[in-house]
Amino acid sequence: MKSQSHHDMKARIDKSGQITIPQTLRDALGWHGRTLVEFSQEEGRLVITKAPDEYPLEKWFGYLDSDQTVDEMIEEMRGPVDAVDP
């Protein structure tokens, strides 16, 4: 039995702009219902990739709840910057 290449699979875009990703591709990629994907365009092709579960810096967003600037916080932690000899 000839295995179907992923390049042979086709889907039609419906009137609302939606497509269904073939089940064999979803299974091969480990994608399931509610998987978040990202779209990009590369060399005239649509590229769909699984979005990261969490963006690396997202967990730190809003972590420092301060009225100080970053420079003020660093100076507070390290102490004042000494004059540098030219």
C-alpha positions as CSV (number, residue, x, y, z in Angstrom):
1,M,0.0,0.0,0.0
2,K,1.4,3.4,-1.0
3,S,1.6,5.8,1.9
4,Q,0.2,9.3,1.1
5,S,2.8,12.0,1.1
6,H,1.9,15.1,3.2
7,H,2.5,17.1,0.0
8,D,-0.5,15.3,-1.7
9,M,-3.0,16.5,0.8
10,K,-5.3,19.3,-0.1
11,A,-8.0,21.3,1.6
12,R,-10.4,23.9,0.3
13,I,-10.8,27.3,2.0
14,D,-14.4,27.8,2.8
15,K,-16.5,31.0,2.4
16,S,-15.5,32.2,5.9
17,G,-11.7,31.7,5.2
18,Q,-11.4,28.5,7.3
19,I,-9.7,25.3,6.4
20,T,-9.5,21.9,8.0
21,I,-6.0,20.5,8.6
22,P,-6.0,16.8,7.6
23,Q,-6.2,14.4,10.5
24,T,-3.1,12.6,9.5
25,L,-1.1,15.8,9.6
26,R,-2.6,16.8,13.0
27,D,-1.8,13.3,14.4
28,A,1.8,13.4,13.0
29,L,2.4,16.8,14.6
30,G,0.7,16.0,17.9
31,W,-1.8,18.8,17.3
32,H,-5.3,18.4,18.9
33,G,-8.4,20.5,19.3
34,R,-7.6,23.9,20.8
35,T,-3.9,23.8,19.7
36,L,-2.8,27.4,19.2
37,V,-1.0,28.0,15.9
38,E,0.9,30.9,14.3
39,F,0.8,31.9,10.7
40,S,3.6,33.4,8.6
41,Q,4.4,33.9,4.9
42,E,7.7,32.7,3.5
43,E,8.6,32.8,-0.1
44,G,5.0,32.9,-1.2
45,R,3.9,30.0,1.0
46,L,1.7,30.0,4.1
47,V,3.5,28.5,7.0
48,I,1.6,27.3,10.1
49,T,3.5,26.4,13.2
50,K,2.5,25.5,16.7
51,A,2.7,28.5,19.0
52,P,4.8,28.2,22.1
53,D,2.8,27.2,25.2
54,E,4.3,30.2,26.9
55,Y,6.5,32.9,25.7
56,P,9.7,32.9,27.6
57,L,9.4,36.4,29.1
58,E,5.6,36.4,29.5
59,K,5.8,35.0,33.0
60,W,7.9,38.0,34.1
61,F,5.6,40.6,32.7
62,G,4.5,42.9,35.5
63,Y,6.7,41.1,38.0
64,L,8.5,44.3,39.0
65,D,5.8,46.5,40.4
66,S,7.8,49.6,41.1
67,D,7.8,53.3,40.4
68,Q,11.6,53.3,40.0
69,T,13.3,53.2,36.6
70,V,15.5,50.2,35.8
71,D,18.6,52.4,36.2
72,E,17.4,53.4,39.7
73,M,16.8,49.8,40.7
74,I,20.2,48.7,39.5
75,E,21.9,51.5,41.3
76,E,20.0,50.5,44.5
77,M,21.1,46.9,44.1
78,R,24.7,47.6,43.1
79,G,25.3,51.0,44.7
80,P,26.3,54.2,43.0
81,V,28.5,54.0,39.9
82,D,32.0,55.2,40.7
83,A,33.6,57.7,38.5
84,V,35.5,56.0,35.7
85,D,39.1,57.2,35.0
86,P,39.5,58.2,31.4
